[in-house]
Amino acid sequence: MPTIMHQISDPKIAFAYLRPACVLLTKAPTVTDVETLSAQLKEIDDATLQQLQEYILFPLRFVLKVPGTKKDKLVQAVAEAMSHVLETTCVQSWETLRDLLSELCLCLCTPTDPGKPAETSEELKSAVLKCLDALLHAAYGDIIFKLFEPIMLPGIGSAISLLLALGEKERSRDVQLAALKCLQALTLQCDCTQEHVVPSSQERGALGSTMASFLPGITMAVSRIITGDLRHGHAVTVRAIKVWYRTVGLVIEDAQLQAGELCRTAPPDLGRVSQLMVHRSQDWVKSTAGRLSSLLKKIISCSSAHQHWRVRLEMVELGEHLLARCSHSLGECVGLLLEALVGAVNDEEPRVRK
């Protein structure tokens, strides 16, 4: 019978055990050094990892921040080690959440353009996106909502642009899916089996106001994914449809707009960042609904008769979601949405007809 390995639960013993590997990473880090620390981390229990979280993350983050070109394998190994820590602990510090988000995005983008993906390996991109997803899920309590304060608009905008570019232009299907999943997690729209922070109506209003700044970019880019090259497979199309309607449902939600959460006053010290803020006025909602209507026509024409039933089923979800949440603000789209739902009644797949 295999022996059961007992994990270290004493923080002092764990600290002494991990210290040599952590110190080594701050000197001349190699892939082997990172892999050694990764293996040791799996011998520490979750509660102890939580207590030592900042200490463990420091040398890993140090490797990412050292100036100069780094090999893909080294960055990948660091991301994999950080993923293990983030998947088993909670991030309780706002500064850690903010800085790690920035540091991980820098691993994915070109140095001169934070919204453009770098020419790195598929394995590195997958590892960093997995780590980014783990970070967003690890955010504890209400610190995640600090990401959506007006001062964070430039940083969140760069992250969204980067994830959209990976979702649209990356050749790897797995990377496309991971980028779209991260986009869902970043906007608190994730539907995976893990526990998620549930925003209050006020927090959802603040989130909707922030995402209004990025709604045009998200809906246009994701529409291109949905209606573009079919070779990326049905799973990418399904995920993209989900991102599209959940983002629209968040920003153009009747309940938010009718509650008067149409705009926020920009703090006086924001400077040029205030220009990025969008006020969800009636005129803005009307013009936005018109643009969304033209995108929706293209999406419905491409996807309602898609060869894969899961795509057709997701189109039913799209119709039901938007009709339930945005029938007033998306008034001119109601006919399109009803038409798509009526068409699904006669679908050959029973799971779509339901």
GUZAVEX-113266 format. One record per residue: residue in one letter; x, y, z of N, C-alpha, C, O in turn. Coordinates in steps of 0.1 Angstrom, whole numbers, padded with zeros to 4 digits, always signed. Layout:
<atoms>
AXYZXYZXYZXYZ ...
</atoms>
This chain:
<atoms>
M+0008-0012+0000+0000+0000+0000+0009+0013+0000+0019+0013+0007 P+0005+0023-0007+0013+0035-0008+0012+0042+0006+0002+0042+0013 T+0023+0048+0010+0024+0055+0022+0017+0069+0021+0018+0075+0011 I+0010+0073+0031+0003+0086+0031+0013+0097+0037+0018+0096+0048 M+0015+0107+0028+0025+0117+0032+0018+0128+0041+0008+0133+0036 H+0022+0130+0053+0016+0140+0061+0022+0154+0058+0034+0155+0056 Q+0013+0164+0056+0018+0177+0053+0022+0185+0065+0018+0182+0076 I+0031+0194+0063+0037+0202+0074+0026+0212+0078+0021+0220+0070 S+0023+0213+0091+0012+0222+0096+0017+0232+0106+0010+0241+0110 D+0030+0231+0109+0036+0240+0119+0043+0252+0111+0052+0249+0103 P+0038+0264+0112+0044+0275+0104+0059+0277+0106+0066+0280+0096 K+0064+0275+0118+0078+0277+0120+0086+0266+0113+0097+0269+0107 I+0081+0254+0113+0088+0243+0106+0087+0245+0091+0097+0243+0084 A+0076+0249+0086+0074+0252+0072+0083+0263+0067+0088+0263+0056 F+0084+0274+0075+0092+0285+0072+0107+0281+0070+0113+0284+0061 A+0111+0273+0080+0125+0268+0079+0128+0259+0067+0138+0259+0061 Y+0118+0251+0064+0118+0242+0053+0119+0249+0039+0127+0246+0031 L+0111+0260+0038+0110+0267+0025+0120+0278+0023+0123+0282+0012 R+0126+0283+0034+0135+0294+0034+0147+0293+0024+0149+0302+0016 P+0154+0281+0024+0166+0280+0015+0161+0282+0000+0168+0289-0007 A+0150+0276-0004+0146+0277-0018+0141+0291-0021+0144+0296-0032 C+0135+0298-0011+0130+0312-0013+0142+0321-0015+0142+0330-0023 V+0152+0319-0006+0164+0328-0007+0171+0326-0020+0176+0336-0026 L+0172+0314-0025+0179+0311-0038+0172+0318-0049+0179+0322-0059 L+0159+0320-0049+0152+0326-0060+0155+0341-0061+0153+0347-0071 T+0160+0347-0050+0163+0361-0050+0177+0364-0055+0182+0375-0055 K+0185+0353-0058+0199+0355-0062+0200+0352-0077+0202+0362-0084 A+0200+0340-0081+0202+0337-0095+0192+0326-0099+0196+0314-0100 P+0179+0330-0100+0169+0319-0102+0170+0311-0114+0173+0317-0125 T+0167+0299-0113+0166+0290-0125+0153+0282-0124+0146+0282-0114 V+0150+0276-0135+0137+0268-0136+0138+0257-0125+0128+0254-0119 T+0149+0251-0123+0151+0240-0113+0148+0245-0099+0142+0239-0091 D+0153+0258-0096+0150+0264-0083+0136+0266-0081+0131+0263-0070 V+0129+0271-0091+0114+0273-0090+0107+0260-0088+0098+0259-0080 E+0111+0250-0096+0104+0237-0095+0107+0230-0081+0098+0223-0076 T+0118+0233-0075+0121+0228-0062+0112+0234-0052+0106+0227-0043 L+0110+0247-0052+0101+0254-0043+0086+0249-0046+0079+0246-0036 S+0083+0247-0058+0069+0242-0061+0066+0228-0055+0056+0226-0049 A+0076+0219-0056+0075+0206-0050+0073+0207-0034+0066+0200-0028 Q+0081+0216-0028+0081+0218-0014+0067+0224-0009+0062+0220+0001 L+0062+0233-0017+0049+0239-0014+0038+0229-0012+0029+0230-0004 K+0039+0218-0020+0028+0208-0019+0029+0199-0007+0020+0191-0004 E+0040+0201+0001+0042+0194+0014+0037+0203+0026+0038+0198+0037 I+0032+0215+0023+0027+0223+0033+0011+0224+0033+0006+0224+0022 D+0005+0223+0044-0010+0223+0044-0015+0237+0041-0008+0247+0042 D-0028+0238+0038-0034+0250+0033-0034+0261+0043-0030+0273+0040 A-0037+0258+0056-0037+0268+0066-0023+0275+0068-0022+0287+0070 T-0013+0266+0068+0000+0271+0069+0005+0280+0057+0012+0290+0059 L+0001+0275+0045+0004+0283+0033-0002+0297+0034+0004+0307+0030 Q-0014+0297+0040-0021+0310+0041-0013+0320+0050-0011+0331+0047 Q-0008+0314+0061+0000+0323+0070+0013+0327+0064+0018+0338+0067 L+0019+0319+0055+0032+0322+0049+0030+0328+0034+0040+0329+0027 Q+0018+0331+0031+0015+0335+0017+0024+0346+0011+0030+0344+0001 E+0024+0357+0019+0032+0369+0014+0047+0365+0013+0054+0369+0004 Y+0052+0357+0023+0066+0353+0023+0069+0345+0011+0080+0346+0005 I+0060+0336+0007+0063+0327-0004+0061+0334-0017+0069+0332-0027 L+0052+0343-0018+0049+0350-0031+0061+0360-0034+0064+0363-0046 F+0067+0365-0023+0077+0376-0026+0088+0371-0035+0091+0378-0045 P+0095+0360-0033+0106+0356-0042+0101+0353-0056+0108+0355-0066 L+0089+0347-0057+0083+0344-0070+0080+0357-0078+0083+0358-0090 R+0075+0367-0071+0072+0380-0078+0085+0387-0081+0086+0394-0091 F+0095+0385-0072+0108+0391-0075+0114+0386-0088+0120+0394-0096 V+0113+0373-0091+0118+0367-0104+0111+0375-0115+0118+0378-0125 L+0098+0377-0114+0091+0383-0125+0095+0398-0127+0095+0403-0138 K+0099+0404-0116+0102+0419-0117+0116+0422-0120+0120+0434-0122 V+0125+0412-0120+0139+0414-0123+0140+0420-0137+0135+0413-0146 P+0147+0431-0139+0148+0437-0153+0155+0427-0163+0163+0419-0159 G+0151+0429-0175+0158+0421-0186+0149+0410-0191+0138+0407-0185 T+0153+0403-0202+0146+0393-0208+0147+0380-0200+0157+0376-0195 K+0135+0373-0198+0135+0361-0191+0130+0350-0200+0121+0352-0209 K+0135+0338-0198+0131+0326-0206+0117+0323-0203+0112+0323-0192 D+0110+0318-0214+0096+0314-0212+0094+0304-0201+0085+0304-0193 K+0103+0294-0201+0102+0283-0192+0103+0288-0177+0096+0282-0168 L+0111+0298-0175+0112+0303-0161+0099+0310-0157+0094+0308-0146 V+0094+0319-0165+0082+0326-0162+0070+0316-0160+0062+0317-0152 Q+0070+0306-0169+0060+0295-0168+0060+0288-0155+0050+0286-0148 A+0073+0285-0150+0074+0278-0138+0070+0286-0126+0064+0281-0116 V+0073+0299-0127+0069+0308-0116+0054+0309-0115+0048+0309-0105 A+0047+0311-0127+0033+0312-0128+0026+0299-0122+0016+0300-0115 E+0032+0288-0125+0026+0275-0120+0028+0274-0105+0019+0269-0098 A+0039+0279-0099+0041+0278-0085+0031+0288-0078+0025+0285-0068 M+0030+0300-0084+0021+0310-0078+0006+0305-0079-0002+0307-0070 S+0003+0298-0089-0011+0292-0091-0014+0283-0079-0025+0284-0074 H-0005+0275-0075-0007+0265-0064-0010+0273-0051-0019+0270-0044 V-0002+0284-0049-0004+0292-0037-0018+0299-0037-0025+0298-0027 L-0021+0305-0049-0034+0312-0050-0046+0303-0050-0057+0307-0045 E-0045+0291-0054-0056+0282-0055-0059+0276-0041-0070+0271-0038 T-0049+0277-0032-0051+0271-0018-0052+0282-0007-0053+0278+0005 T-0051+0295-0011-0051+0305-0001-0061+0317-0005-0066+0317-0017 C-0063+0326+0003-0071+0338+0000-0061+0350+0000-0052+0351+0008 V-0064+0359-0010-0056+0372-0011-0064+0382-0003-0075+0386-0007 Q-0059+0386+0009-0066+0395+0018-0061+0410+0016-0067+0419+0022 S-0050+0412+0009-0045+0425+0008-0048+0431-0006-0046+0425-0016 W-0054+0443-0006-0057+0450-0018-0044+0453-0027-0044+0451-0039 E-0034+0457-0020-0021+0460-0027-0016+0447-0034-0011+0448-0046 T-0017+0436-0028-0012+0423-0034-0021+0420-0046-0015+0416-0057 L-0034+0421-0045-0043+0419-0056-0040+0428-0068-0038+0424-0079 R-0039+0441-0065-0036+0451-0076-0023+0449-0082-0022+0449-0095 D-0012+0447-0074+0001+0445-0080+0003+0432-0087+0010+0432-0098 L-0003+0421-0082-0001+0408-0089-0009+0408-0102-0004+0403-0112 L-0020+0415-0103-0028+0416-0115-0019+0423-0126-0018+0419-0137 S-0013+0434-0122-0004+0441-0131+0008+0433-0135+0012+0432-0147 E+0014+0426-0126+0026+0418-0128+0023+0406-0138+0031+0403-0147 L+0012+0400-0136+0008+0389-0144+0005+0393-0159+0008+0387-0168 C-0002+0405-0160-0005+0410-0173+0008+0414-0180+0009+0412-0192 L+0018+0419-0173+0030+0422-0179+0038+0410-0185+0045+0411-0194 C+0035+0398-0179+0041+0386-0184+0034+0382-0198+0040+0374-0205 L+0023+0387-0201+0015+0383-0213+0017+0394-0224+0014+0390-0236 C+0020+0406-0221+0020+0417-0231+0033+0421-0236+0044+0417-0230 T+0034+0428-0247+0046+0433-0252+0050+0445-0243+0042+0452-0238 P+0063+0447-0241+0068+0458-0231+0063+0472-0235+0061+0480-0227 T+0062+0474-0248+0058+0488-0253+0043+0490-0254+0039+0501-0256 D+0035+0479-0254+0021+0480-0256+0014+0471-0246+0012+0459-0249 P+0009+0476-0235+0003+0467-0225-0010+0460-0229-0015+0451-0223 G-0016+0464-0241-0028+0458-0245-0026+0448-0256-0035+0442-0262 K-0013+0446-0260-0009+0437-0271-0002+0424-0266+0008+0426-0259 P-0006+0412-0269+0001+0400-0264+0015+0399-0270+0018+0403-0281 A+0024+0394-0261+0038+0392-0265+0039+0379-0273+0030+0370-0272 E+0050+0378-0281+0052+0365-0288+0059+0355-0279+0071+0353-0279 T+0051+0349-0271+0056+0339-0261+0050+0325-0264+0040+0324-0272 S+0054+0315-0257+0049+0302-0260+0035+0300-0255+0030+0307-0246 E+0028+0290-0261+0014+0287-0257+0014+0282-0242+0005+0286-0235 E+0024+0275-0238+0025+0270-0224+0026+0281-0214+0020+0281-0204 L+0034+0291-0218+0036+0303-0208+0022+0310-0207+0018+0313-0196 K+0016+0313-0219+0003+0320-0218-0007+0312-0210-0014+0318-0202 S-0008+0299-0212-0018+0291-0205-0015+0292-0190-0024+0293-0182 A-0002+0291-0186+0002+0291-0172-0002+0304-0165-0007+0304-0154 V+0001+0315-0172-0001+0328-0166-0016+0331-0166-0021+0337-0156 L-0024+0327-0176-0038+0329-0175-0045+0321-0164-0054+0325-0158 K-0040+0309-0162-0045+0301-0151-0042+0307-0138-0050+0307-0129 C-0030+0313-0136-0026+0320-0124-0035+0333-0122-0039+0336-0111 L-0037+0340-0133-0046+0352-0132-0060+0348-0128-0066+0355-0120 D-0065+0337-0133-0078+0332-0129-0078+0329-0114-0088+0332-0107 A-0068+0322-0110-0067+0318-0096-0066+0331-0087-0072+0331-0076 L-0059+0341-0091-0058+0353-0084-0071+0360-0082-0075+0364-0071 L-0079+0361-0093-0092+0367-0092-0102+0360-0083-0110+0365-0077 H-0101+0346-0083-0109+0338-0075-0105+0339-0060-0112+0336-0051 A-0092+0342-0058-0086+0342-0044-0089+0355-0037-0087+0355-0024 A-0093+0365-0044-0096+0378-0037-0106+0377-0027-0117+0372-0029 Y-0103+0381-0015-0111+0378-0003-0120+0390+0000-0116+0402+0000 G-0133+0387+0003-0142+0398+0008-0144+0408-0003-0146+0405-0015 D-0145+0421+0001-0148+0431-0008-0136+0438-0015-0138+0448-0022 I-0124+0433-0013-0113+0439-0020-0114+0439-0035-0108+0448-0042 I-0120+0429-0040-0122+0428-0055-0129+0440-0061-0126+0444-0072 F-0137+0446-0053-0145+0458-0058-0136+0470-0060-0140+0480-0067 K-0125+0470-0053-0116+0482-0055-0110+0482-0069-0106+0493-0074 L-0110+0471-0076-0106+0471-0090-0115+0480-0099-0110+0484-0109 F-0127+0482-0094-0136+0489-0103-0138+0504-0099-0148+0510-0103 E-0130+0509-0090-0130+0523-0087-0124+0531-0099-0116+0526-0106 P-0129+0543-0101-0125+0551-0112-0109+0552-0114-0105+0552-0126 I-0102+0552-0104-0087+0554-0105-0081+0542-0112-0070+0543-0117 M-0088+0530-0112-0083+0518-0118-0086+0516-0132-0083+0506-0139 L-0094+0526-0138-0098+0524-0152-0087+0521-0162-0089+0513-0170 P-0076+0529-0161-0065+0526-0171-0060+0511-0170-0057+0504-0180 G-0058+0507-0157-0052+0493-0155-0062+0483-0159-0058+0473-0166 I-0075+0484-0156-0085+0474-0160-0086+0474-0175-0088+0464-0181 G-0086+0486-0181-0087+0487-0195-0076+0480-0203-0079+0473-0212 S-0064+0481-0198-0053+0474-0204-0054+0458-0202-0052+0451-0212 A-0059+0454-0191-0061+0440-0188-0072+0434-0198-0070+0424-0203 I-0083+0442-0199-0094+0438-0208-0089+0437-0222-0092+0427-0229 S-0082+0447-0227-0077+0447-0241-0068+0435-0243-0068+0429-0254 L-0059+0432-0234-0050+0421-0235-0058+0408-0236-0055+0399-0244 L-0068+0406-0227-0075+0393-0227-0084+0392-0240-0085+0381-0245 L-0089+0403-0245-0097+0403-0257-0088+0399-0269-0092+0392-0278 A-0076+0405-0269-0066+0402-0280-0063+0387-0280-0062+0381-0291 L-0060+0382-0268-0057+0367-0267-0069+0359-0271-0068+0349-0278 G-0081+0363-0267-0093+0356-0271-0096+0356-0286-0102+0346-0291 E-0093+0367-0292-0096+0368-0306-0085+0363-0316-0088+0357-0326 K-0072+0366-0312-0062+0364-0322-0053+0352-0319-0045+0348-0328 E-0053+0347-0307-0045+0335-0304-0049+0323-0312-0060+0320-0314 R-0039+0316-0317-0041+0304-0324-0046+0292-0316-0053+0283-0320 S-0041+0291-0304-0044+0280-0295-0058+0281-0289-0061+0292-0283 R-0066+0271-0291-0079+0271-0286-0080+0272-0271-0088+0279-0265 D-0070+0265-0264-0070+0265-0250-0067+0279-0244-0072+0283-0234 V-0058+0286-0251-0054+0300-0246-0066+0309-0249-0069+0317-0240 Q-0073+0307-0260-0085+0315-0262-0096+0313-0251-0101+0323-0246 L-0098+0301-0248-0108+0297-0238-0104+0303-0224-0112+0309-0217 A-0091+0302-0221-0086+0307-0208-0087+0322-0207-0090+0327-0196 A-0084+0329-0218-0085+0343-0218-0099+0348-0216-0102+0357-0209 L-0109+0341-0223-0123+0345-0222-0128+0342-0208-0136+0349-0202 K-0123+0331-0202-0127+0327-0188-0122+0338-0178-0129+0342-0169 C-0109+0342-0180-0104+0353-0172-0112+0366-0173-0114+0373-0163 L-0116+0369-0185-0124+0381-0187-0137+0380-0179-0142+0390-0174 Q-0143+0368-0179-0155+0366-0171-0152+0368-0156-0160+0375-0149 A-0141+0362-0151-0137+0364-0137-0134+0378-0134-0138+0383-0123 L-0128+0385-0143-0124+0399-0140-0136+0408-0139-0136+0418-0131 T-0147+0404-0145-0160+0412-0145-0170+0406-0135-0182+0409-0136 L-0165+0397-0127-0174+0390-0117-0186+0383-0124-0197+0382-0118 Q-0183+0377-0136-0194+0370-0143-0191+0355-0144-0197+0348-0152 C-0181+0351-0137-0176+0337-0138-0187+0327-0134-0195+0330-0124 D-0188+0316-0141-0199+0306-0138-0193+0292-0135-0199+0282-0137 C-0180+0292-0131-0174+0279-0127-0179+0274-0114-0188+0281-0108 T-0175+0262-0109-0180+0256-0098-0175+0262-0084-0180+0258-0074 Q-0165+0270-0085-0159+0276-0073-0169+0286-0067-0178+0291-0073 E-0166+0290-0054-0174+0300-0048-0170+0314-0053-0158+0316-0056 H-0180+0323-0055-0177+0336-0060-0183+0347-0051-0193+0344-0044 V-0177+0358-0051-0182+0370-0044-0195+0374-0051-0196+0376-0063 V-0206+0376-0043-0219+0381-0049-0220+0395-0046-0222+0399-0034 P-0220+0404-0056-0221+0418-0053-0235+0423-0049-0245+0417-0053 S-0235+0433-0040-0248+0439-0036-0253+0447-0048-0245+0449-0058 S-0265+0452-0048-0270+0460-0059-0262+0473-0061-0260+0477-0072 Q-0257+0478-0050-0248+0490-0051-0235+0487-0057-0230+0494-0066 E-0229+0475-0053-0216+0471-0059-0218+0467-0074-0209+0470-0082 R-0229+0461-0077-0232+0458-0091-0234+0470-0099-0229+0471-0111 G-0239+0481-0093-0241+0493-0100-0227+0500-0103-0225+0505-0114 A-0218+0499-0093-0205+0505-0095-0197+0497-0106-0190+0502-0114 L-0199+0483-0106-0193+0475-0116-0198+0478-0130-0190+0479-0139 G-0211+0479-0131-0217+0483-0143-0213+0496-0149-0210+0497-0161 S-0211+0506-0140-0206+0519-0144-0192+0518-0150-0189+0524-0160 T-0183+0511-0143-0170+0509-0148-0169+0502-0161-0162+0506-0170 M-0177+0491-0162-0176+0483-0174-0183+0490-0186-0181+0486-0198 A-0191+0500-0183-0197+0508-0194-0186+0515-0203-0187+0516-0215 S-0174+0518-0197-0163+0524-0204-0158+0514-0214-0152+0518-0224 F-0159+0501-0212-0153+0491-0220-0163+0483-0228-0159+0474-0236 L-0176+0486-0227-0186+0479-0234-0184+0479-0249-0186+0468-0255 P-0182+0490-0256-0180+0490-0270-0169+0480-0274-0170+0472-0284 G-0157+0481-0268-0146+0473-0271-0148+0458-0269-0145+0450-0278 I-0155+0455-0258-0158+0441-0255-0168+0435-0265-0165+0424-0270 T-0179+0442-0267-0189+0437-0275-0185+0435-0290-0188+0426-0297 M-0177+0445-0295-0172+0444-0309-0162+0432-0310-0163+0425-0320 A-0152+0432-0301-0142+0421-0302-0148+0408-0301-0145+0398-0308 V-0157+0406-0291-0163+0393-0288-0172+0389-0300-0174+0377-0303 S-0179+0399-0306-0187+0396-0318-0179+0390-0329-0183+0381-0336 R-0167+0396-0331-0158+0390-0341-0154+0376-0338-0152+0368-0348 I-0152+0373-0326-0149+0359-0322-0160+0350-0326-0158+0339-0331 I-0172+0354-0322-0184+0346-0324-0187+0344-0339-0190+0333-0343 T-0186+0354-0347-0189+0354-0361-0178+0351-0370-0179+0350-0383 G-0166+0350-0365-0154+0348-0373-0150+0334-0377-0159+0326-0380 D-0138+0330-0376-0133+0317-0380-0139+0306-0372-0137+0305-0360 L-0146+0297-0378-0153+0286-0371-0143+0275-0367-0146+0266-0359 R-0131+0276-0372-0121+0266-0369-0117+0266-0354-0111+0256-0349 H-0120+0276-0347-0116+0277-0333-0125+0267-0324-0122+0265-0313 G-0135+0262-0330-0143+0252-0323-0155+0258-0316-0155+0270-0313 H-0165+0249-0313-0177+0254-0306-0175+0259-0292-0182+0268-0288 A-0165+0253-0285-0163+0257-0271-0159+0272-0270-0164+0279-0261 V-0151+0277-0279-0147+0291-0279-0159+0299-0282-0161+0310-0276 T-0167+0295-0292-0179+0303-0296-0189+0304-0284-0194+0314-0281 V-0191+0292-0277-0200+0292-0266-0196+0302-0255-0203+0310-0249 R-0183+0301-0252-0177+0310-0241-0178+0325-0245-0181+0333-0237 A-0176+0327-0258-0176+0341-0263-0191+0347-0262-0193+0358-0258 I-0200+0338-0266-0214+0343-0265-0218+0346-0251-0225+0356-0248 K-0213+0337-0241-0216+0340-0227-0210+0353-0223-0216+0361-0216 V-0197+0356-0226-0191+0368-0223-0199+0380-0228-0201+0390-0222 W-0204+0379-0241-0211+0390-0247-0224+0393-0240-0226+0405-0236 Y-0232+0383-0238-0245+0387-0232-0244+0390-0217-0252+0398-0212 R-0235+0384-0210-0234+0387-0196-0228+0401-0194-0232+0408-0184 T-0219+0406-0202-0214+0419-0201-0224+0429-0205-0226+0439-0198 V-0232+0427-0215-0243+0436-0219-0253+0436-0208-0258+0447-0204 G-0256+0424-0203-0266+0424-0192-0262+0431-0179-0270+0436-0171 L-0249+0432-0177-0243+0439-0165-0244+0454-0167-0248+0461-0158 V-0241+0459-0179-0240+0473-0181-0253+0480-0185-0256+0491-0181 I-0262+0473-0192-0275+0478-0197-0286+0473-0189-0298+0472-0193 E-0284+0468-0177-0294+0462-0168-0305+0472-0164-0302+0483-0159 D-0317+0469-0167-0328+0478-0164-0328+0482-0149-0331+0493-0146 A-0326+0472-0140-0327+0475-0126-0317+0486-0122-0320+0494-0113 Q-0305+0485-0127-0295+0495-0124-0299+0509-0129-0299+0519-0122 L-0303+0509-0142-0306+0522-0148-0318+0528-0142-0319+0541-0141 Q-0328+0520-0139-0341+0526-0133-0339+0530-0119-0346+0538-0114 A-0329+0525-0112-0326+0528-0098-0318+0542-0098-0315+0547-0087 G-0315+0547-0109-0308+0560-0110-0293+0559-0109-0287+0570-0107 E-0288+0547-0110-0273+0546-0109-0267+0548-0123-0260+0540-0129 L-0270+0560-0128-0266+0563-0142-0252+0568-0143-0246+0567-0154 C-0248+0575-0133-0235+0581-0134-0228+0582-0120-0235+0582-0110 R-0215+0584-0120-0208+0587-0108-0200+0600-0110-0196+0604-0121 T-0199+0607-0099-0191+0620-0099-0176+0616-0099-0172+0609-0089 A-0169+0621-0108-0155+0618-0108-0148+0625-0097-0149+0637-0095 P-0139+0618-0089-0132+0625-0078-0123+0636-0084-0118+0634-0096 P-0121+0647-0077-0114+0658-0083-0099+0655-0087-0093+0662-0095 D-0093+0645-0080-0079+0643-0083-0076+0632-0094-0065+0628-0095 L-0086+0629-0101-0084+0619-0112-0077+0624-0124-0070+0616-0131 G-0078+0637-0127-0071+0642-0138-0076+0636-0151-0089+0636-0153 R-0068+0632-0160-0072+0627-0173-0080+0614-0173-0087+0610-0182 V-0078+0607-0162-0085+0594-0160-0100+0596-0161-0108+0588-0165 S-0105+0608-0156-0119+0611-0156-0125+0611-0170-0137+0609-0172 Q-0117+0613-0180-0121+0612-0194-0126+0598-0198-0133+0597-0208 L-0121+0588-0191-0124+0574-0194-0138+0570-0189-0144+0560-0193 M-0143+0578-0179-0156+0575-0173-0167+0577-0182-0168+0587-0190 V-0177+0568-0182-0189+0569-0190-0201+0571-0181-0202+0565-0171 H-0209+0581-0185-0221+0583-0177-0233+0577-0185-0236+0580-0196 R-0240+0567-0178-0250+0560-0185-0263+0568-0185-0273+0564-0179 S-0263+0578-0193-0275+0587-0194-0285+0580-0204-0282+0570-0210 Q-0297+0586-0205-0307+0580-0214-0302+0581-0228-0304+0571-0236 D-0295+0591-0232-0290+0593-0246-0280+0582-0249-0279+0576-0259 W-0271+0580-0238-0260+0570-0240-0266+0556-0242-0262+0548-0250 V-0276+0553-0233-0283+0540-0234-0289+0538-0248-0288+0527-0254 K-0296+0548-0253-0303+0547-0266-0293+0545-0277-0295+0536-0285 S-0282+0552-0277-0273+0551-0288-0265+0537-0287-0262+0531-0297 T-0263+0533-0275-0256+0520-0273-0265+0509-0277-0260+0499-0283 A-0278+0510-0274-0287+0499-0278-0288+0498-0293-0289+0487-0298 G-0287+0509-0300-0287+0509-0315-0274+0501-0320-0276+0493-0329 R-0263+0504-0314-0251+0497-0319-0251+0482-0315-0247+0474-0323 L-0256+0479-0303-0258+0465-0299-0267+0457-0308-0265+0445-0311 S-0278+0464-0313-0287+0458-0322-0281+0453-0334-0284+0442-0339 S-0272+0461-0340-0266+0457-0353-0256+0445-0350-0255+0436-0359 L-0249+0445-0339-0240+0434-0336-0249+0421-0333-0245+0410-0337 L-0260+0423-0326-0269+0412-0323-0274+0405-0336-0275+0393-0336 K-0277+0413-0346-0282+0407-0358-0272+0398-0364-0275+0387-0369 K-0259+0402-0364-0248+0394-0370-0246+0381-0361-0245+0370-0367 I-0247+0382-0348-0245+0371-0339-0256+0361-0342-0254+0349-0343 I-0269+0365-0342-0280+0356-0344-0279+0349-0357-0282+0337-0358 S-0276+0357-0368-0276+0351-0381-0265+0340-0382-0266+0330-0390 C-0254+0342-0375-0243+0332-0375-0245+0320-0366-0240+0309-0369 S-0252+0322-0355-0252+0313-0344-0265+0305-0342-0265+0294-0336 S-0276+0311-0346-0289+0305-0343-0291+0291-0351-0298+0282-0346 A-0284+0290-0362-0284+0278-0370-0271+0271-0370-0267+0263-0379 H-0263+0273-0360-0249+0267-0359-0250+0252-0359-0260+0247-0353 Q-0240+0246-0364-0240+0231-0365-0239+0224-0352-0244+0213-0351 H-0234+0231-0342-0232+0224-0329-0244+0229-0319-0246+0241-0318 W-0250+0219-0313-0262+0222-0305-0259+0231-0293-0267+0238-0288 R-0246+0230-0287-0243+0238-0276-0242+0253-0279-0246+0261-0270 V-0238+0256-0291-0239+0270-0295-0253+0275-0296-0256+0286-0292 R-0262+0267-0302-0276+0270-0303-0282+0272-0290-0291+0280-0287 L-0278+0263-0281-0284+0264-0267-0279+0277-0260-0287+0283-0253 E-0267+0280-0262-0262+0293-0256-0269+0305-0262-0270+0315-0255 M-0273+0304-0274-0281+0315-0280-0295+0316-0273-0300+0327-0272 V-0300+0305-0269-0313+0305-0261-0310+0312-0248-0318+0320-0243 E-0299+0309-0242-0295+0315-0229-0293+0330-0231-0297+0338-0222 L-0287+0334-0242-0285+0348-0245-0299+0355-0245-0301+0366-0239 G-0308+0350-0253-0321+0356-0254-0328+0357-0241-0334+0368-0238 E-0328+0346-0233-0335+0346-0220-0329+0356-0211-0336+0363-0203 H-0315+0357-0210-0308+0365-0201-0311+0380-0204-0314+0388-0195 L-0310+0384-0217-0312+0398-0220-0327+0402-0219-0330+0414-0215 L-0336+0393-0223-0350+0397-0221-0354+0399-0206-0362+0407-0203 A-0348+0390-0198-0351+0391-0184-0345+0403-0177-0351+0409-0168 R-0334+0408-0182-0327+0419-0175-0327+0432-0182-0325+0443-0176 C-0329+0432-0195-0326+0445-0203-0338+0447-0213-0335+0455-0223 S-0349+0442-0211-0360+0444-0221-0364+0458-0223-0368+0462-0234 H-0363+0466-0213-0366+0481-0215-0355+0488-0222-0357+0495-0231 S-0343+0487-0216-0332+0495-0222-0327+0490-0236-0322+0497-0244 L-0330+0477-0239-0327+0471-0252-0340+0470-0260-0341+0460-0267 G-0349+0479-0259-0362+0478-0265-0362+0474-0279-0370+0466-0284 E-0353+0480-0287-0353+0478-0302-0347+0464-0305-0347+0459-0316 C-0341+0457-0295-0336+0443-0297-0346+0432-0293-0343+0421-0296 V-0357+0436-0287-0366+0426-0282-0371+0417-0293-0372+0405-0291 G-0375+0423-0304-0380+0415-0316-0370+0405-0320-0373+0394-0323 L-0357+0409-0321-0347+0400-0326-0345+0388-0316-0344+0377-0320 L-0345+0392-0303-0344+0382-0293-0355+0372-0292-0353+0360-0291 L-0367+0377-0294-0379+0368-0294-0379+0359-0306-0382+0347-0306 E-0375+0365-0317-0374+0357-0330-0364+0345-0328-0367+0334-0333 A-0353+0348-0322-0343+0337-0320-0348+0326-0311-0345+0315-0313 L-0355+0330-0300-0361+0321-0291-0372+0312-0298-0373+0300-0295 V-0380+0319-0306-0391+0311-0313-0385+0301-0322-0390+0290-0324 G-0374+0305-0329-0367+0296-0338-0362+0284-0331-0361+0273-0337 A-0358+0285-0319-0352+0274-0311-0363+0264-0307-0359+0252-0304 V-0376+0267-0307-0386+0258-0303-0387+0246-0312-0390+0235-0308 N-0383+0247-0325-0383+0236-0334-0370+0230-0337-0368+0223-0346 D-0360+0233-0328-0347+0228-0329-0347+0212-0329-0355+0206-0322 E-0338+0206-0337-0337+0191-0337-0332+0185-0324-0334+0174-0322 E-0325+0194-0316-0319+0189-0304-0328+0191-0292-0332+0203-0290 P-0333+0181-0285-0342+0182-0274-0337+0192-0263-0345+0199-0257 R-0324+0192-0260-0319+0201-0250-0320+0216-0254-0320+0224-0245 V-0320+0218-0267-0322+0232-0271-0337+0236-0271-0341+0247-0267 R-0346+0227-0275-0360+0229-0275-0366+0232-0261-0375+0240-0260 K-0360+0227-0251-0365+0229-0237-0364+0244-0234-0368+0247-0222 
</atoms>
